[in-house]
Amino acid sequence: MITRNVGFALGFAAFLILVSLAAVLADRQGWIGTGMPDRIVGVLIGLTVAVFSNPAAKRLPGAGDGEARTAAHAAFRRFFALTLVLAGIGYSMVWLFAPVALAPWIAVGVMLAGFVIIGLRGVLGGARAPRG
């Protein structure tokens, strides 16, 4: 299991590096427009967050074999994963459509909003058992 996960992660990292290098090479050759390498890398970063969000949610505290699994913890893990997947997709979409000068700021805002929403749900009782 661990070997498969490490193999996937290494393969994904190699893919990210190769695509980034290809984008820079294409930019230097004049095959793509100015700012496209930044857009491509931004889209890849967002997709990376989206791809690795679900496995990260499975590793949250309370997900271990020796710990009690409650419906509330399972719901919070699903919410965590879904929110990060949507934030990663939003990050990618910002890099696709926003002006290159504004994309870094807007994309980070989208990702930060996802983390704030997750934090609020955790603080306001989303990870606890339902009352009454």
C-alpha positions in Angstrom: 0.0 0.0 0.0 2.7 2.5 1.0 4.8 1.6 -2.0 1.9 2.2 -4.4 1.3 5.6 -2.8 4.9 6.6 -2.9 5.1 5.4 -6.6 2.1 7.5 -7.5 3.5 10.5 -5.7 6.9 10.2 -7.5 5.2 9.7 -10.8 3.0 12.7 -10.2 6.0 14.8 -9.2 7.8 13.8 -12.4 4.7 14.7 -14.4 4.6 18.2 -12.8 8.3 18.8 -13.4 8.1 17.6 -17.0 5.1 19.8 -17.8 6.7 22.8 -16.1 9.9 22.4 -18.1 8.0 21.9 -21.3 6.0 25.1 -20.6 9.2 27.1 -20.0 10.8 25.6 -23.2 7.8 26.5 -25.2 7.8 30.0 -23.9 11.4 30.5 -24.7 10.8 29.2 -28.2 7.9 31.6 -28.7 5.4 28.8 -29.1 3.1 30.0 -26.3 2.2 33.5 -25.1 3.7 35.5 -22.3 2.4 34.4 -18.9 1.4 30.9 -20.1 4.0 29.1 -18.1 2.7 30.8 -15.0 -0.8 29.8 -15.9 0.1 26.2 -16.6 2.0 25.8 -13.3 -0.9 27.5 -11.4 -3.4 25.0 -13.0 -1.1 22.1 -12.0 -0.8 23.4 -8.4 -4.6 23.5 -8.1 -5.0 20.1 -9.6 -2.4 18.7 -7.3 -4.4 20.0 -4.3 -7.5 18.5 -5.7 -5.8 15.1 -6.4 -4.2 14.8 -2.9 -7.1 16.2 -0.8 -9.0 12.9 -0.4 -6.0 10.9 0.8 -5.0 13.7 3.1 -8.5 13.7 4.6 -8.2 10.0 5.3 -5.1 10.7 7.4 -6.8 13.2 9.7 -6.8 12.5 13.5 -9.6 10.1 14.3 -9.2 8.1 11.1 -6.8 5.5 12.6 -7.7 1.9 13.2 -7.3 2.1 17.0 -9.4 5.2 17.4 -13.2 5.4 17.6 -14.8 6.3 14.3 -18.0 8.3 14.7 -20.4 9.4 12.1 -19.5 13.1 12.9 -15.8 12.5 12.3 -16.5 10.7 9.1 -18.7 13.5 7.9 -16.0 16.1 8.8 -13.4 14.1 6.9 -15.7 14.0 3.8 -16.4 17.8 4.2 -12.6 18.4 4.5 -11.9 16.4 1.4 -14.7 18.0 -0.7 -13.8 21.5 0.4 -10.2 21.1 -0.6 -11.1 19.4 -3.9 -13.3 22.4 -4.7 -10.7 24.9 -3.6 -8.1 23.1 -5.7 -10.4 23.2 -8.7 -11.2 26.9 -8.0 -7.5 27.6 -7.8 -7.0 26.1 -11.2 -10.0 27.9 -12.7 -8.6 31.2 -11.5 -5.3 30.5 -13.2 -7.2 29.6 -16.4 -9.4 32.7 -16.6 -8.1 35.6 -14.5 -5.6 38.1 -15.7 -2.1 36.8 -15.0 -1.3 39.9 -12.8 -4.2 39.2 -10.5 -4.3 35.4 -10.7 -1.8 34.7 -7.8 -3.8 36.9 -5.4 -7.2 35.6 -6.4 -6.1 32.0 -6.4 -4.5 32.2 -2.9 -7.7 33.9 -1.7 -9.7 30.9 -3.1 -7.5 28.4 -1.3 -7.5 30.4 1.9 -11.3 30.6 1.8 -11.4 26.8 1.6 -9.1 26.5 4.7 -11.2 29.1 6.6 -14.4 27.2 5.8 -12.9 24.0 7.1 -11.6 25.7 10.2 -14.9 27.3 10.9 -16.7 24.0 10.5 -14.2 22.3 12.9 -14.4 25.1 15.5 -18.2 25.5 15.4 -18.8 21.8 16.0 -18.7 20.1 12.7 -16.3 17.4 14.0 -18.3 16.7 17.2 -21.2 14.3 17.7 -24.6 15.9 16.9 -26.5 17.2 20.0 -29.6 15.7 21.4 
